[in-house]
Amino acid sequence: MAHSWIKRLLWLAAIWGASVLALGAVSMIFRLLMNAAGLRA
C-alpha cells in the first residue's frame, strides 16, 4: 500500500517536469520569433 503514493508522486513530478519543459520550449520559440521579427527584448 506504500507504493501507491510513491507512484502518484512520480507521476506528479513527471507531469510537472513536462510542463516546465513545454513552457521553456514555448518561451524559446517566442524569443526566436521576436528576434526574427527584429524586436529586441
Sequence and secondary structure as in RCSB ss.txt:
>XXXX:A:sequence
MAHSWIKRLLWLAAIWGASVLALGAVSMIFRLLMNAAGLRA
>XXXX:A:secstr
 THHHHHHHHHHHHHHHHHHHHHHHHHHHHHHHHHHHT   
